[in-house]
Amino acid sequence: MDCKIPADITVSDKERELLKGLAARVREISELPIMEERRHLWRKHNDLDNERPMLLADPEGAWMELIPDNELECESQLLRWWEITLKKSIFNYENIGDDDVVEPWFDIPWDVTIGEYGVHVTKIYGDDRGSYT
């Protein structure tokens, strides 16, 4: 999904309320005591002082099946990207139950264009999941 922020973005009242509701739920989850415990456990893990094995389960390509495009309500690609990002955090907490930490924010990627450096490479894509050879 393209998450480039257009200069002329418009957000309908319906989209605004939807995103505010999702963001409120993500914030609520991020403030739960279990999230602070997970942050603590990850810090200890990164310090090589594990209290227990840490578990991450990322559905990766299966997100399209867990949160299908036809269930997204926002119209623009950018807002749909924000919607699915928020829904992924909620879904992960409510259904997967690994040690992922839900934060009260999400990152917006930089808009970077990388040239071909004088060598044209043909990419042959598989399905809609983004892989190519």
C-alpha positions in Angstrom: 0.0 0.0 0.0 1.3 3.4 -0.9 1.5 5.6 2.3 2.8 8.8 0.6 1.1 11.8 2.1 -0.6 13.8 -0.6 -0.6 17.6 -0.4 -4.4 17.7 -1.0 -5.6 15.0 1.4 -9.2 15.1 2.5 -10.7 13.1 5.3 -14.4 12.6 5.6 -16.1 12.8 8.9 -16.8 9.1 8.8 -13.1 8.3 8.2 -12.0 10.8 10.9 -14.3 9.1 13.4 -13.2 5.6 12.4 -9.5 6.5 12.7 -10.0 8.3 16.0 -11.8 5.3 17.4 -9.1 2.9 16.2 -6.4 5.2 17.6 -8.2 5.4 20.9 -8.3 1.6 21.2 -4.6 1.3 20.3 -3.8 3.9 22.9 -5.9 2.1 25.5 -4.1 -1.2 24.7 -0.7 0.6 24.8 -1.4 1.8 28.4 -2.3 -1.6 29.8 0.1 -2.9 32.5 0.9 -5.9 30.3 2.5 -3.6 27.7 4.8 -2.0 30.3 5.7 -5.6 31.4 6.5 -6.5 27.8 8.6 -3.4 27.4 10.5 -4.4 30.5 11.0 -7.9 29.3 12.2 -6.7 25.9 14.7 -4.3 27.5 16.0 -7.2 29.6 16.1 -9.5 26.5 18.1 -6.8 24.6 20.5 -6.5 27.5 21.0 -10.3 27.2 19.5 -10.7 30.7 16.3 -12.7 29.7 13.7 -13.6 32.3 12.0 -15.9 29.8 12.0 -16.6 26.0 10.3 -13.8 24.1 7.6 -14.8 21.5 6.8 -12.9 18.3 4.2 -14.2 15.8 3.8 -12.1 12.7 1.2 -13.2 10.1 3.2 -11.3 7.4 1.5 -12.3 4.1 -1.6 -13.6 5.9 -2.7 -10.1 7.0 -4.6 -9.9 3.7 -6.7 -12.8 4.9 -7.1 -11.6 8.5 -8.0 -8.1 7.6 -9.2 -8.2 4.0 -9.3 -5.1 1.8 -13.1 -5.3 1.5 -13.4 -4.8 5.3 -11.4 -1.5 5.2 -13.7 1.6 5.3 -11.4 4.4 4.4 -11.2 5.6 0.8 -7.7 6.9 0.1 -4.7 4.6 0.0 -3.0 6.6 2.8 -6.0 6.5 5.1 -6.5 2.8 4.3 -2.8 2.2 5.3 -3.3 4.0 8.6 -6.6 2.1 9.2 -4.9 -1.3 8.6 -1.9 -0.4 10.7 -4.1 0.4 13.6 -6.3 -2.7 13.0 -3.2 -4.9 13.0 -2.1 -3.6 16.4 -5.6 -4.3 17.8 -5.9 -7.7 16.1 -2.4 -8.7 17.4 -3.3 -7.9 21.0 -6.8 -9.4 20.9 -6.1 -12.5 18.9 -2.4 -13.5 18.7 -1.2 -12.8 22.2 2.5 -12.9 21.6 5.0 -10.5 23.3 4.6 -7.7 20.8 4.4 -4.3 22.4 1.5 -2.1 21.2 2.8 1.5 21.2 0.5 4.6 21.1 1.9 5.6 17.7 2.9 4.2 14.4 5.8 5.1 12.1 5.2 6.8 8.8 7.9 5.7 6.3 10.0 8.1 4.5 9.3 8.7 0.8 12.5 7.5 -0.9 13.0 6.9 -4.5 16.0 4.8 -5.5 17.2 4.9 -9.1 18.5 2.1 -11.2 22.1 3.3 -11.1 22.3 2.9 -14.9 21.2 -0.8 -14.9 17.6 -1.7 -15.7 16.4 -4.7 -13.7 13.1 -6.3 -14.7 11.1 -7.5 -11.7 8.6 -10.3 -12.2 6.0 -10.1 -9.4 4.0 -13.1 -8.0 0.6 -12.3 -6.6 -0.5 -9.2 -4.7 1.7 -10.0 -1.7 4.6 -8.0 -3.1 7.2 -10.7 -3.7 9.2 -10.6 -6.9 12.3 -12.2 -8.6 
